[in-house]
Amino acid sequence: MLRNLTRKIIQGLAMLLIVSAITFALLSAAGGDAFSGLRDNPQVSDKTIEHLRSVYGLDQPWPVRYGNWLTGVLRGDLGESISFRVSVAGLIRVRFLNTLLLAAAALFIAIFISLLLSILSVRYRNKALEASVEALILLTSSTPRIVLALLALALSVRFSGLGVSSQTGSLSSILLASIVLAAPLISLFLAQAHDGLIEAMNEDFVQYARAKGLSEWALIRRHALRAALNPFLTIFGFSLGGLLGGSVIVEAVLGWPGIGALTIAAVRSRDVPVVMGVVLVASLAVWLGNTGAELLQMLNDKRISLTEKH
């Protein structure tokens, strides 16, 4: 496991370096910068604009600017936001915690619903329950997230009096936003968990345990569920990227102050330090999710560790 973790760390560092370099190059190739809009203001002279660009180092070639940014990152400094005039690290920290709250709630909802329905359908073998599972998979996979977000917005406005106020929003708005984020995950988790449990219940070791007199609940809890977890954990790791991507739509529609809304604002204002900080944090979160999923797979199934050794 230690050797595999070391390999994943090296791959993660290489991924972060490549993604950050490509992102910086694309932002530079798009043309313009954070002060381009000032040229439309007749009260701001070209000399003032060039001075501002020089202060922020925007007059240098992009490889030089990327090198300066990367050097700062290695020192733990993500720079200063041009638009917000605050530390990028502090700005992203607050917004990322808000997004993390939604992501955690969405994951809990998706995992709870998926495992509950999968276990019930496998345990009782009810046609109506099986049809409900298939209908839910179809509905959550085919409904666009923007439609769900607009519906959540309408419900939030309609029932705004039911919310409990907090610093980041009402309880109802958090729940609605989490459900919108969870919907696509439910289709993935439910399909995988349902099929995985059905296959596991037909395995020889489960049939042997049934022949020994174990109840169906014991078979599912002790044997089938653990056997079906590995593919489920793989999807769980990859789902983090989808959560971060989906948060852009959800936060923009519902007005949630998370990292998705911050990304839109930073791109519109061409605030490169903020965009780069968001890309770095999002890439790191996805890598941590994938690595964590692989480690959980090894802990759940020792055969994976043995395969890595060979």
ZATORFI-874513 format. One record per residue (C-alpha): residue in three letters; x negated, y, z. Coordinates in steps of 0.1 Angstrom, whole numbers, plus 2048, in hexadecimal, padded with zeros to 3 digits. Each point is the difference from the previous one (the first is absolute). Layout:
! residues N
node rest = ALA, xx = X, yy = Y, zz = Z
...
***
This chain:
! residues 310
node rest = MET, xx = 800, yy = 800, zz = 800
node rest = LEU, xx = 7E3, yy = 818, zz = 808
node rest = ARG, xx = 7F1, yy = 7FA, zz = 7DE
node rest = ASN, xx = 821, yy = 806, zz = 7EF
node rest = LEU, xx = 806, yy = 820, zz = 814
node rest = THR, xx = 7DD, yy = 80D, zz = 7F6
node rest = ARG, xx = 808, yy = 7F9, zz = 7DB
node rest = LYS, xx = 822, yy = 812, zz = 804
node rest = ILE, xx = 7EF, yy = 81F, zz = 810
node rest = ILE, xx = 7E7, yy = 802, zz = 7E3
node rest = GLN, xx = 81C, yy = 7FD, zz = 7E6
node rest = GLY, xx = 814, yy = 81A, zz = 813
node rest = LEU, xx = 7E3, yy = 819, zz = 800
node rest = ALA, xx = 7FA, yy = 7FB, zz = 7DB
node rest = MET, xx = 826, yy = 804, zz = 7F9
node rest = LEU, xx = 801, yy = 821, zz = 814
node rest = LEU, xx = 7E2, yy = 80D, zz = 7ED
node rest = ILE, xx = 80E, yy = 7F7, zz = 7DE
node rest = VAL, xx = 823, yy = 80D, zz = 807
node rest = SER, xx = 7F4, yy = 821, zz = 80E
node rest = ALA, xx = 7E8, yy = 806, zz = 7E3
node rest = ILE, xx = 81B, yy = 7F9, zz = 7E6
node rest = THR, xx = 81A, yy = 815, zz = 812
node rest = PHE, xx = 7E7, yy = 81E, zz = 803
node rest = ALA, xx = 7F7, yy = 7FD, zz = 7DB
node rest = LEU, xx = 825, yy = 7FF, zz = 7F6
node rest = LEU, xx = 808, yy = 81E, zz = 815
node rest = SER, xx = 7E3, yy = 813, zz = 7F0
node rest = ALA, xx = 80A, yy = 7F6, zz = 7DD
node rest = ALA, xx = 823, yy = 80D, zz = 805
node rest = GLY, xx = 7F3, yy = 823, zz = 7FF
node rest = GLY, xx = 805, yy = 81E, zz = 816
node rest = ASP, xx = 7FD, yy = 802, zz = 826
node rest = ALA, xx = 811, yy = 80D, zz = 81F
node rest = PHE, xx = 7FA, yy = 824, zz = 7F5
node rest = SER, xx = 80B, yy = 7FE, zz = 7DC
node rest = GLY, xx = 822, yy = 80D, zz = 809
node rest = LEU, xx = 7F1, yy = 820, zz = 80C
node rest = ARG, xx = 7F8, yy = 80A, zz = 7DD
node rest = ASP, xx = 825, yy = 808, zz = 7FA
node rest = ASN, xx = 7FF, yy = 819, zz = 81C
node rest = PRO, xx = 7F5, yy = 822, zz = 7F2
node rest = GLN, xx = 7F5, yy = 80C, zz = 823
node rest = VAL, xx = 7E5, yy = 7E5, zz = 802
node rest = SER, xx = 7E1, yy = 806, zz = 7EB
node rest = ASP, xx = 7EC, yy = 7E6, zz = 7EE
node rest = LYS, xx = 7E3, yy = 809, zz = 815
node rest = THR, xx = 813, yy = 7F8, zz = 820
node rest = ILE, xx = 80B, yy = 7DF, zz = 7F1
node rest = GLU, xx = 7DD, yy = 7F6, zz = 7F7
node rest = HIS, xx = 7F4, yy = 80A, zz = 822
node rest = LEU, xx = 81A, yy = 7E9, zz = 810
node rest = ARG, xx = 7F6, yy = 7E4, zz = 7E9
node rest = SER, xx = 7DC, yy = 805, zz = 80A
node rest = VAL, xx = 808, yy = 7FF, zz = 825
node rest = TYR, xx = 812, yy = 7DF, zz = 7FC
node rest = GLY, xx = 7E6, yy = 7F2, zz = 7E8
node rest = LEU, xx = 819, yy = 7FD, zz = 7E4
node rest = ASP, xx = 7E8, yy = 810, zz = 7E7
node rest = GLN, xx = 7E8, yy = 7E2, zz = 802
node rest = PRO, xx = 802, yy = 7E1, zz = 7E9
node rest = TRP, xx = 817, yy = 7E4, zz = 80D
node rest = PRO, xx = 7E4, yy = 7E7, zz = 807
node rest = VAL, xx = 7EF, yy = 81A, zz = 817
node rest = ARG, xx = 821, yy = 807, zz = 811
node rest = TYR, xx = 807, yy = 7DB, zz = 804
node rest = GLY, xx = 7DE, yy = 7FA, zz = 80F
node rest = ASN, xx = 806, yy = 81C, zz = 819
node rest = TRP, xx = 822, yy = 7F2, zz = 809
node rest = LEU, xx = 7F2, yy = 7DD, zz = 804
node rest = THR, xx = 7E4, yy = 80D, zz = 816
node rest = GLY, xx = 819, yy = 810, zz = 816
node rest = VAL, xx = 815, yy = 7E1, zz = 802
node rest = LEU, xx = 7E1, yy = 7EC, zz = 80B
node rest = ARG, xx = 7FC, yy = 81A, zz = 81C
node rest = GLY, xx = 825, yy = 7FC, zz = 809
node rest = ASP, xx = 80B, yy = 821, zz = 7F1
node rest = LEU, xx = 81C, yy = 800, zz = 7E6
node rest = GLY, xx = 7FC, yy = 825, zz = 7FA
node rest = GLU, xx = 819, yy = 81C, zz = 803
node rest = SER, xx = 822, yy = 804, zz = 7EE
node rest = ILE, xx = 800, yy = 81D, zz = 7E7
node rest = SER, xx = 825, yy = 804, zz = 803
node rest = PHE, xx = 807, yy = 7FA, zz = 825
node rest = ARG, xx = 7DE, yy = 80E, zz = 80D
node rest = VAL, xx = 7FD, yy = 7E4, zz = 819
node rest = SER, xx = 7EA, yy = 7E1, zz = 804
node rest = VAL, xx = 80A, yy = 7E5, zz = 7E7
node rest = ALA, xx = 7FB, yy = 7E5, zz = 81A
node rest = GLY, xx = 817, yy = 811, zz = 819
node rest = LEU, xx = 81A, yy = 807, zz = 7E6
node rest = ILE, xx = 800, yy = 7DC, zz = 7F2
node rest = ARG, xx = 800, yy = 7F1, zz = 823
node rest = VAL, xx = 821, yy = 810, zz = 80A
node rest = ARG, xx = 811, yy = 7F8, zz = 7DE
node rest = PHE, xx = 7F2, yy = 7DC, zz = 7FF
node rest = LEU, xx = 80E, yy = 7F9, zz = 823
node rest = ASN, xx = 822, yy = 80B, zz = 7F4
node rest = THR, xx = 7FE, yy = 7E9, zz = 7E1
node rest = LEU, xx = 7F2, yy = 7E4, zz = 816
node rest = LEU, xx = 81F, yy = 803, zz = 816
node rest = LEU, xx = 817, yy = 7FB, zz = 7E1
node rest = ALA, xx = 7EA, yy = 7E4, zz = 7F2
node rest = ALA, xx = 800, yy = 7ED, zz = 821
node rest = ALA, xx = 826, yy = 803, zz = 804
node rest = ALA, xx = 804, yy = 7F5, zz = 7DB
node rest = LEU, xx = 7EA, yy = 7E2, zz = 805
node rest = PHE, xx = 812, yy = 7F6, zz = 81F
node rest = ILE, xx = 822, yy = 802, zz = 7EF
node rest = ALA, xx = 7F5, yy = 7ED, zz = 7E1
node rest = ILE, xx = 7EF, yy = 7E4, zz = 814
node rest = PHE, xx = 81C, yy = 7FD, zz = 819
node rest = ILE, xx = 81B, yy = 7FD, zz = 7E5
node rest = SER, xx = 7EC, yy = 7EA, zz = 7EA
node rest = LEU, xx = 7F6, yy = 7E6, zz = 81A
node rest = LEU, xx = 822, yy = 801, zz = 811
node rest = LEU, xx = 813, yy = 7F9, zz = 7E0
node rest = SER, xx = 7E7, yy = 7E7, zz = 7F3
node rest = ILE, xx = 801, yy = 7EC, zz = 821
node rest = LEU, xx = 826, yy = 800, zz = 801
node rest = SER, xx = 804, yy = 7F6, zz = 7DC
node rest = VAL, xx = 7E7, yy = 7E3, zz = 804
node rest = ARG, xx = 80F, yy = 7F5, zz = 821
node rest = TYR, xx = 825, yy = 800, zz = 7F7
node rest = ARG, xx = 7FF, yy = 7FA, zz = 7DA
node rest = ASN, xx = 81F, yy = 815, zz = 7FB
node rest = LYS, xx = 809, yy = 809, zz = 7DC
node rest = ALA, xx = 80F, yy = 821, zz = 80A
node rest = LEU, xx = 7E0, yy = 809, zz = 813
node rest = GLU, xx = 7EA, yy = 7F5, zz = 7E2
node rest = ALA, xx = 815, yy = 815, zz = 7E9
node rest = SER, xx = 7FC, yy = 81E, zz = 818
node rest = VAL, xx = 7DA, yy = 7FB, zz = 800
node rest = GLU, xx = 7FE, yy = 7FF, zz = 7DA
node rest = ALA, xx = 817, yy = 81F, zz = 7FD
node rest = LEU, xx = 7EB, yy = 814, zz = 819
node rest = ILE, xx = 7E0, yy = 7F7, zz = 7ED
node rest = LEU, xx = 810, yy = 80B, zz = 7E0
node rest = LEU, xx = 80E, yy = 820, zz = 80F
node rest = THR, xx = 7E0, yy = 80B, zz = 812
node rest = SER, xx = 7E9, yy = 7F8, zz = 7E2
node rest = SER, xx = 815, yy = 811, zz = 7E5
node rest = THR, xx = 80B, yy = 820, zz = 812
node rest = PRO, xx = 7E8, yy = 81D, zz = 7F9
node rest = ARG, xx = 7F0, yy = 80F, zz = 81F
node rest = ILE, xx = 80A, yy = 823, zz = 7F4
node rest = VAL, xx = 825, yy = 7F6, zz = 801
node rest = LEU, xx = 7FD, yy = 7F2, zz = 823
node rest = ALA, xx = 7EE, yy = 820, zz = 80B
node rest = LEU, xx = 81C, yy = 816, zz = 7F2
node rest = LEU, xx = 81A, yy = 7EA, zz = 811
node rest = ALA, xx = 7ED, yy = 802, zz = 820
node rest = LEU, xx = 7FE, yy = 826, zz = 7FC
node rest = ALA, xx = 826, yy = 802, zz = 7FB
node rest = LEU, xx = 806, yy = 7EA, zz = 81F
node rest = SER, xx = 7E7, yy = 814, zz = 814
node rest = VAL, xx = 813, yy = 821, zz = 7F8
node rest = ARG, xx = 822, yy = 7F0, zz = 806
node rest = PHE, xx = 7F7, yy = 7F1, zz = 822
node rest = SER, xx = 7E6, yy = 818, zz = 80B
node rest = GLY, xx = 812, yy = 804, zz = 821
node rest = LEU, xx = 7F8, yy = 7DC, zz = 809
node rest = GLY, xx = 7DA, yy = 806, zz = 801
node rest = VAL, xx = 7EB, yy = 803, zz = 820
node rest = SER, xx = 7E8, yy = 81D, zz = 7FC
node rest = SER, xx = 7DB, yy = 7FA, zz = 802
node rest = GLN, xx = 7E0, yy = 812, zz = 7F5
node rest = THR, xx = 7FF, yy = 7EF, zz = 7DE
node rest = GLY, xx = 825, yy = 7FC, zz = 7F9
node rest = SER, xx = 820, yy = 7F1, zz = 80C
node rest = LEU, xx = 804, yy = 7DB, zz = 808
node rest = SER, xx = 819, yy = 7FD, zz = 7E4
node rest = SER, xx = 7E8, yy = 80F, zz = 7E6
node rest = ILE, xx = 7E4, yy = 7E9, zz = 80B
node rest = LEU, xx = 817, yy = 7E2, zz = 7FD
node rest = LEU, xx = 80D, yy = 80A, zz = 7DE
node rest = ALA, xx = 7DD, yy = 807, zz = 7F2
node rest = SER, xx = 7F4, yy = 7DE, zz = 80E
node rest = ILE, xx = 81C, yy = 7ED, zz = 7EF
node rest = VAL, xx = 7F9, yy = 810, zz = 7DF
node rest = LEU, xx = 7DB, yy = 7F6, zz = 803
node rest = ALA, xx = 809, yy = 7DE, zz = 80C
node rest = ALA, xx = 818, yy = 7F7, zz = 7E4
node rest = PRO, xx = 7E6, yy = 7F6, zz = 7E5
node rest = LEU, xx = 7ED, yy = 7ED, zz = 81B
node rest = ILE, xx = 81F, yy = 7EC, zz = 80A
node rest = SER, xx = 803, yy = 7F2, zz = 7DD
node rest = LEU, xx = 7DB, yy = 7F5, zz = 800
node rest = PHE, xx = 7FF, yy = 7F3, zz = 824
node rest = LEU, xx = 822, yy = 7EF, zz = 7FE
node rest = ALA, xx = 7F9, yy = 7EE, zz = 7DF
node rest = GLN, xx = 7DE, yy = 7F4, zz = 80D
node rest = ALA, xx = 80C, yy = 7F6, zz = 823
node rest = HIS, xx = 81F, yy = 7EE, zz = 7F3
node rest = ASP, xx = 7EE, yy = 7EC, zz = 7E5
node rest = GLY, xx = 7E3, yy = 7F9, zz = 817
node rest = LEU, xx = 816, yy = 7F2, zz = 81B
node rest = ILE, xx = 813, yy = 7EA, zz = 7E8
node rest = GLU, xx = 7E0, yy = 7F1, zz = 7F2
node rest = ALA, xx = 7F2, yy = 7FC, zz = 823
node rest = MET, xx = 81F, yy = 7ED, zz = 80C
node rest = ASN, xx = 7FB, yy = 7E7, zz = 7E4
node rest = GLU, xx = 7DB, yy = 7F9, zz = 809
node rest = ASP, xx = 7F6, yy = 7DE, zz = 80D
node rest = PHE, xx = 7F4, yy = 80C, zz = 822
node rest = VAL, xx = 822, yy = 810, zz = 806
node rest = GLN, xx = 813, yy = 7E1, zz = 7F5
node rest = TYR, xx = 7EA, yy = 7EC, zz = 818
node rest = ALA, xx = 807, yy = 817, zz = 81D
node rest = ARG, xx = 826, yy = 7FE, zz = 7F8
node rest = ALA, xx = 7FD, yy = 7DA, zz = 801
node rest = LYS, xx = 7F1, yy = 803, zz = 823
node rest = GLY, xx = 821, yy = 811, zz = 80B
node rest = LEU, xx = 7F7, yy = 825, zz = 801
node rest = SER, xx = 81D, yy = 818, zz = 7FC
node rest = GLU, xx = 803, yy = 816, zz = 7E1
node rest = TRP, xx = 7F8, yy = 81F, zz = 814
node rest = ALA, xx = 7E0, yy = 7EF, zz = 80E
node rest = LEU, xx = 7F6, yy = 7F6, zz = 7DD
node rest = ILE, xx = 804, yy = 823, zz = 7F3
node rest = ARG, xx = 7EF, yy = 811, zz = 81D
node rest = ARG, xx = 7E3, yy = 7E7, zz = 805
node rest = HIS, xx = 7F8, yy = 7F4, zz = 7DD
node rest = ALA, xx = 812, yy = 810, zz = 7E2
node rest = LEU, xx = 7FD, yy = 824, zz = 80B
node rest = ARG, xx = 7DB, yy = 7FE, zz = 805
node rest = ALA, xx = 7FB, yy = 7EE, zz = 7DE
node rest = ALA, xx = 814, yy = 81B, zz = 7EE
node rest = LEU, xx = 7ED, yy = 81E, zz = 810
node rest = ASN, xx = 7E1, yy = 801, zz = 7EA
node rest = PRO, xx = 810, yy = 80C, zz = 7E0
node rest = PHE, xx = 815, yy = 817, zz = 815
node rest = LEU, xx = 7E1, yy = 810, zz = 810
node rest = THR, xx = 7F1, yy = 805, zz = 7DD
node rest = ILE, xx = 81E, yy = 814, zz = 7F5
node rest = PHE, xx = 800, yy = 813, zz = 822
node rest = GLY, xx = 7DC, yy = 80C, zz = 7F9
node rest = PHE, xx = 808, yy = 80C, zz = 7DD
node rest = SER, xx = 820, yy = 811, zz = 80B
node rest = LEU, xx = 7ED, yy = 81C, zz = 811
node rest = GLY, xx = 7F7, yy = 80F, zz = 7DF
node rest = GLY, xx = 824, yy = 800, zz = 7F6
node rest = LEU, xx = 80A, yy = 810, zz = 820
node rest = LEU, xx = 7E8, yy = 81D, zz = 7FC
node rest = GLY, xx = 80B, yy = 804, zz = 7DC
node rest = GLY, xx = 825, yy = 7FF, zz = 808
node rest = SER, xx = 7FB, yy = 819, zz = 81C
node rest = VAL, xx = 7F9, yy = 81B, zz = 7E6
node rest = ILE, xx = 824, yy = 7FD, zz = 7F2
node rest = VAL, xx = 811, yy = 7FB, zz = 822
node rest = GLU, xx = 7EE, yy = 81D, zz = 811
node rest = ALA, xx = 806, yy = 817, zz = 7E3
node rest = VAL, xx = 825, yy = 7F9, zz = 7FF
node rest = LEU, xx = 806, yy = 7FF, zz = 825
node rest = GLY, xx = 7E8, yy = 81B, zz = 80A
node rest = TRP, xx = 7EB, yy = 7EA, zz = 817
node rest = PRO, xx = 7DF, yy = 810, zz = 80A
node rest = GLY, xx = 7EA, yy = 7E3, zz = 7F7
node rest = ILE, xx = 7E2, yy = 7F9, zz = 7EA
node rest = GLY, xx = 815, yy = 7FC, zz = 7E1
node rest = ALA, xx = 80F, yy = 823, zz = 802
node rest = LEU, xx = 7DD, yy = 80D, zz = 808
node rest = THR, xx = 7F2, yy = 7EF, zz = 7E0
node rest = ILE, xx = 81A, yy = 811, zz = 7EA
node rest = ALA, xx = 7F9, yy = 822, zz = 810
node rest = ALA, xx = 7DA, yy = 7FB, zz = 7FC
node rest = VAL, xx = 802, yy = 7F6, zz = 7DB
node rest = ARG, xx = 817, yy = 81D, zz = 7F8
node rest = SER, xx = 7E8, yy = 819, zz = 810
node rest = ARG, xx = 7E1, yy = 7ED, zz = 7F3
node rest = ASP, xx = 7F3, yy = 7FD, zz = 823
node rest = VAL, xx = 7E4, yy = 7E7, zz = 7F7
node rest = PRO, xx = 7F3, yy = 7FA, zz = 824
node rest = VAL, xx = 823, yy = 7F6, zz = 80C
node rest = VAL, xx = 807, yy = 7EA, zz = 7E2
node rest = MET, xx = 7DE, yy = 7EF, zz = 804
node rest = GLY, xx = 807, yy = 7FB, zz = 826
node rest = VAL, xx = 822, yy = 7F1, zz = 7F9
node rest = VAL, xx = 7F1, yy = 7E8, zz = 7E5
node rest = LEU, xx = 7E5, yy = 7F6, zz = 818
node rest = VAL, xx = 817, yy = 7F9, zz = 81D
node rest = ALA, xx = 81A, yy = 7EE, zz = 7EB
node rest = SER, xx = 7E6, yy = 7EA, zz = 7EF
node rest = LEU, xx = 7F1, yy = 7F8, zz = 823
node rest = ALA, xx = 823, yy = 7F7, zz = 80D
node rest = VAL, xx = 807, yy = 7E8, zz = 7E2
node rest = TRP, xx = 7DE, yy = 7F0, zz = 805
node rest = LEU, xx = 806, yy = 7FB, zz = 825
node rest = GLY, xx = 822, yy = 7F1, zz = 7F9
node rest = ASN, xx = 7F2, yy = 7E7, zz = 7E7
node rest = THR, xx = 7E3, yy = 7F7, zz = 816
node rest = GLY, xx = 816, yy = 7FC, zz = 81E
node rest = ALA, xx = 818, yy = 7E9, zz = 7ED
node rest = GLU, xx = 7E3, yy = 7EA, zz = 7F5
node rest = LEU, xx = 7F3, yy = 7FD, zz = 824
node rest = LEU, xx = 823, yy = 7F7, zz = 80C
node rest = GLN, xx = 802, yy = 7E5, zz = 7E5
node rest = MET, xx = 7DF, yy = 7F1, zz = 80D
node rest = LEU, xx = 80D, yy = 800, zz = 824
node rest = ASN, xx = 821, yy = 7F0, zz = 7F5
node rest = ASP, xx = 7F0, yy = 7E6, zz = 7E9
node rest = LYS, xx = 7DD, yy = 7F4, zz = 809
node rest = ARG, xx = 7FD, yy = 7EF, zz = 7DE
node rest = ILE, xx = 7FB, yy = 822, zz = 7F0
node rest = SER, xx = 7E0, yy = 805, zz = 815
node rest = LEU, xx = 7F3, yy = 7DE, zz = 7F6
node rest = THR, xx = 807, yy = 807, zz = 7DB
node rest = GLU, xx = 7EB, yy = 821, zz = 803
node rest = LYS, xx = 7E3, yy = 7EC, zz = 80E
node rest = HIS, xx = 800, yy = 7E9, zz = 7E3
***
